[in-house]
C-alpha cells in the first residue's frame, strides 16, 4: 500500500507513484524466476520433476525460487482496484484524469475499495464453510485470513473518505482561529512545588508552556513532575525538568488548521505551542479541534454525504472560543 504524506499534485504524478510499486514487485519476481530457471538442473516436464529439481537446488537458489512467484503475486494483488491499494490509487488517478475532480475521484475509488473489501470478507467466510476459490483455495485458516484482508481493505478505504471529509471541514481555516490565547504559563525559575500546588492541581491543564519575557523556553507536564521525588519539589526549578523548545513541535498562527491537526495526530501529542518570532502567542489543543469537528460536521454513514465547507462559519471561532482543558503536549 502506498503511504503518501500529501495528496499528489496531479493525476499523472499519482499514477506514476502508484504503479511503480506493483511493477517493481512483478519485475523482481520475473528476475528471481529467470535466475532459478538458469541454474536449475535440466528442463522440468512434470510436477514430480519440478519437486526433484527444487530438492537439488542450493539454499540461495531455493530462496529465489520461492521469492519469484511470491513477488509476482504481491504485485498482482496490489493492482486490485481497491483504494488505498496501489491499484486503487491507479484507479483514482484515471478517474481524476477523466473528471478533473480529485474529491469525486476519491469518493468513487474509496467506494470501489469498500466493495472489494466486502467481497473478500464474503469469500473468506464462504471458504471457512468449505467453498473452494481459485488461487485462494479453501479451509478455515485461509478463509479467516482472506476475511481479515477484506476487513483491512474496507477500513482503509473508509478512512480515506473520512480524511477527505475532515479536509473539507477544515478547509480555509488557520491555527489562529482555534488556538487558545492567554492560558496559564510557568517560568523557568518557578519551583516544582509551586507549579504543582498553584498551577497543576487547581487548574485543568496537564502541561504548561514555560515562558520567560514572552519567549517560549520549553514545556513542562505531569510526566516530568513524576520523575522528581515530592520531597525535592521545593528545591527543584522548572527549568531543570522541562523539555526545551528545541525538542518541541510548534506551529504558527498562519499555518493551515488541517496540516496542524495532522501534525497533532501523526505525533500523537495533545497540543502545539503557537509561536511567532520565538514568542508564545497561544496553544493549539487537539481537543479544541476535535470539538470544532463535532460542531461543524456530524459523520454520515453514506460515503458521498461529505460535510459542508467550513469557510463560511470559520469566523465564529476566531481567537479560540472553547474553554480550557486538561490535554498535555503528549500522552502522560
C-alpha positions in Angstrom: 0.0 0.0 0.0 1.4 3.4 -0.9 1.8 5.7 2.1 1.7 9.2 0.6 2.0 12.0 3.1 0.2 14.6 1.0 -2.1 14.4 -2.0 -0.1 14.3 -5.2 -0.1 17.5 -7.4 -1.7 15.8 -10.4 -3.3 12.6 -11.7 -0.2 11.8 -13.7 2.0 12.1 -10.6 -0.2 9.8 -8.6 -0.4 7.2 -11.4 3.4 7.1 -11.6 3.9 6.9 -7.8 1.3 4.1 -7.5 2.2 2.0 -10.5 5.9 1.8 -9.7 5.4 -0.5 -6.6 3.5 -3.3 -8.4 5.8 -3.1 -11.4 8.8 -3.4 -9.2 7.4 -6.4 -7.4 6.5 -8.1 -10.7 9.9 -7.3 -12.2 11.7 -8.7 -9.2 9.6 -11.8 -9.3 10.4 -12.3 -13.0 14.2 -11.8 -12.4 14.2 -14.3 -9.5 12.4 -16.9 -11.6 14.7 -16.3 -14.5 17.7 -16.8 -12.3 16.2 -20.0 -10.9 15.5 -21.3 -14.4 19.0 -20.6 -15.5 20.6 -22.5 -12.7 18.0 -25.3 -12.5 19.5 -28.8 -13.3 17.8 -29.5 -16.6 14.3 -28.9 -18.0 11.2 -29.8 -15.9 8.5 -31.9 -17.7 6.0 -32.7 -14.9 5.3 -31.9 -11.3 7.5 -34.8 -10.0 10.4 -33.4 -11.9 9.7 -30.0 -10.5 9.9 -31.1 -6.9 13.0 -33.1 -7.7 14.6 -30.1 -9.3 13.8 -28.0 -6.3 15.3 -30.6 -4.0 18.6 -30.4 -5.9 18.8 -26.6 -5.7 21.1 -24.8 -3.2 19.7 -22.7 -0.4 20.1 -19.3 -2.2 18.6 -20.6 -5.4 15.7 -22.2 -3.4 15.1 -18.9 -1.8 14.9 -17.2 -5.2 12.6 -19.9 -6.4 10.1 -19.0 -3.7 10.6 -15.3 -3.9 9.8 -15.2 -7.6 6.2 -16.2 -7.6 5.6 -14.5 -4.2 6.7 -11.1 -5.6 4.6 -11.6 -8.7 1.5 -12.4 -6.6 2.1 -9.4 -4.4 2.4 -7.2 -7.4 -0.8 -8.5 -8.9 -2.6 -8.3 -5.6 -1.6 -4.6 -5.2 -3.1 -3.9 -8.6 -6.6 -4.8 -7.3 -8.5 -1.5 -7.8 -9.3 -1.1 -4.1 -8.3 2.3 -2.7 -5.8 2.7 -0.9 -4.0 -0.2 -2.5 -1.7 0.8 -5.4 -4.3 -0.4 -7.8 -6.9 1.8 -6.1 -4.6 4.8 -6.5 -4.1 3.9 -10.2 -7.9 3.8 -10.5 -8.3 7.2 -8.7 -5.6 8.7 -11.0 -7.5 7.6 -14.1 -10.8 8.9 -12.7 -9.1 12.1 -11.7 -7.7 12.5 -15.2 -11.1 11.9 -16.8 -13.2 14.0 -14.4 -10.7 16.6 -13.3 -12.2 16.4 -9.8 -9.9 14.8 -7.1 -12.7 14.8 -4.5 -15.2 12.9 -6.7 -12.5 10.5 -7.8 -11.5 9.8 -4.2 -15.1 9.0 -3.3 -15.6 6.6 -6.3 -12.2 4.9 -5.7 -13.0 4.6 -1.9 -16.4 3.1 -2.6 -14.8 0.6 -5.0 -12.3 -0.3 -2.3 -15.0 -0.8 0.3 -17.0 -3.0 -2.1 -13.9 -5.2 -2.8 -13.3 -5.4 1.0 -16.9 -6.7 1.5 -16.3 -9.2 -1.4 -13.2 -10.5 0.3 -15.0 -10.8 3.6 -17.8 -12.7 2.0 -15.4 -15.0 0.1 -13.4 -15.6 3.3 -16.5 -16.6 5.2 -17.5 -18.9 2.4 -14.1 -20.6 2.4 -14.4 -21.3 6.2 -17.5 -23.3 5.3 -15.8 -25.4 2.7 -16.1 -23.3 -0.5 -13.1 -23.6 -2.8 -11.9 -20.5 -4.6 -9.3 -20.2 -7.4 -5.9 -19.2 -6.1 -7.2 -18.8 -2.5 -8.3 -22.4 -2.0 -10.4 -23.4 1.0 -10.2 -24.0 4.7 -10.7 -22.2 8.0 -7.3 -20.5 8.2 -7.2 -19.4 4.6 -10.8 -18.1 4.9 -10.2 -16.2 8.0 -7.0 -14.7 6.5 -8.9 -13.5 3.4 -11.7 -12.1 5.5 -9.1 -10.2 7.6 -7.6 -8.8 4.4 -11.1 -7.7 3.3 -11.7 -6.1 6.7 -8.4 -4.2 6.4 -9.2 -3.0 2.8 -12.7 -1.9 3.8 -11.5 0.0 6.8 -8.6 1.7 4.9 -10.9 2.8 2.1 -13.5 4.1 4.6 -10.7 6.1 6.3 -9.7 7.7 3.0 -13.2 9.1 2.7 -13.2 10.3 6.3 -9.9 12.1 5.7 -11.4 13.8 2.7 -14.3 14.9 4.8 -12.1 16.3 7.5 -10.1 18.3 4.9 -13.4 19.7 3.7 -14.5 20.8 7.2 -11.1 22.4 8.0 -10.5 23.9 4.5 -9.6 27.6 4.7 -9.1 27.6 8.4 -5.9 28.6 10.2 -4.4 27.8 13.6 -5.1 31.3 14.7 -8.9 30.6 14.6 -8.8 27.8 17.1 -5.7 28.4 19.3 -6.2 29.2 22.9 -4.8 32.6 24.0 -3.8 33.7 27.4 -3.6 30.3 29.1 -1.6 29.5 32.2 2.2 29.6 31.9 5.2 28.7 34.1 8.5 30.4 34.4 11.9 28.7 34.4 12.7 29.7 38.0 9.4 28.5 39.4 9.8 25.6 41.8 8.1 22.3 41.0 6.2 22.6 44.3 4.7 25.9 43.2 4.0 24.5 39.8 2.1 21.6 41.3 0.2 23.5 44.0 -0.5 26.7 42.2 -1.0 25.5 38.6 -1.5 21.8 38.1 -3.7 21.0 41.0 -6.1 24.0 40.8 -6.1 24.1 37.0 -7.2 21.6 34.4 -4.1 21.6 32.2 -1.7 18.7 32.5 1.1 20.5 30.6 2.2 24.2 30.7 4.4 26.2 28.4 7.5 27.6 30.1 7.9 31.3 29.2 10.3 34.0 30.1 9.7 37.6 28.9 7.2 36.3 26.4 9.8 33.9 24.8 8.9 30.2 24.8 11.6 28.3 26.7 10.0 24.8 26.8 7.1 22.7 28.1 6.6 21.0 31.5 4.0 18.3 32.1 2.9 15.9 34.7 5.3 13.3 33.2 8.3 15.5 34.1 6.9 16.2 37.6 6.6 12.5 38.3 10.3 12.0 37.8 11.1 14.2 40.8 10.5 12.8 44.3 8.0 15.0 46.2 10.5 15.8 48.9 12.6 17.6 46.3 9.9 19.6 44.7 10.6 22.8 46.7 14.3 22.8 45.7 13.8 21.9 42.1 13.2 24.7 39.5 11.0 24.0 36.5 14.0 24.8 34.2 15.8 21.6 35.3 12.9 19.3 34.3 11.2 21.0 31.4 11.6 19.8 27.8 13.5 22.5 25.9 11.9 24.3 23.0 14.3 22.7 20.6 12.7 19.3 21.3 9.1 20.5 20.9 6.8 20.6 17.8 5.5 24.1 17.3 3.2 25.8 14.9 2.4 29.4 13.9 -0.9 31.3 13.6 -0.9 31.3 9.8 -0.4 27.5 9.4 -3.4 25.7 7.9 -5.5 24.0 10.6 -5.7 20.8 8.6 -1.9 20.4 8.5 -1.6 21.3 12.2 -4.2 18.8 13.1 -2.4 16.2 11.0 0.8 17.1 12.9 -1.0 16.5 16.3 -2.4 13.2 15.1 0.8 11.9 13.5 3.0 12.7 16.5 0.3 11.6 19.0 0.5 14.8 21.0 -2.3 16.8 22.6 -1.3 20.4 22.0 1.1 22.5 20.0 2.6 25.8 21.1 1.8 28.6 18.7 4.9 30.7 18.2 5.7 33.9 16.3 9.3 35.1 16.2 10.1 32.9 19.2 7.2 34.4 21.3 4.4 32.3 22.5 1.0 33.6 21.3 -1.2 30.7 22.2 -1.7 26.9 22.3 -3.5 24.7 19.7 -5.1 21.9 21.6 -6.3 18.6 20.0 -9.5 18.6 22.0 -10.5 22.0 20.6 -10.0 20.9 17.0 -12.0 17.7 17.8 -14.7 19.8 19.3 -14.9 22.0 16.3 -15.2 19.0 14.1 -18.1 17.8 16.3 -19.9 21.1 15.9 -19.2 21.6 12.2 -19.8 18.0 11.0 -21.8 15.1 12.1 -20.4 12.0 10.3 -22.8 10.3 8.0 -23.0 6.6 7.1 -23.0 7.5 3.4 -19.6 7.9 1.8 -20.9 10.5 -0.6 -22.6 12.7 2.1 -19.5 14.7 3.0 -19.6 17.6 5.4 -20.1 21.2 4.1 -17.3 23.6 3.7 -16.2 25.3 6.9 -15.1 28.6 5.4 -18.5 30.3 5.9 -18.6 29.6 9.6 -14.9 29.8 10.5 -15.3 33.4 11.8 -17.4 32.1 14.6 -14.3 30.6 16.3 -11.9 33.5 15.8 -9.4 33.6 18.6 -10.4 30.3 20.2 -13.8 30.3 21.9 -13.6 27.0 23.8 -13.0 26.5 27.5 -9.6 25.3 28.8 -9.0 21.6 29.1 -6.6 19.0 30.5 -4.7 17.9 27.5 -0.9 17.6 27.6 1.6 18.1 24.8 2.0 14.3 24.8 0.3 11.4 26.5 1.1 11.2 30.2 
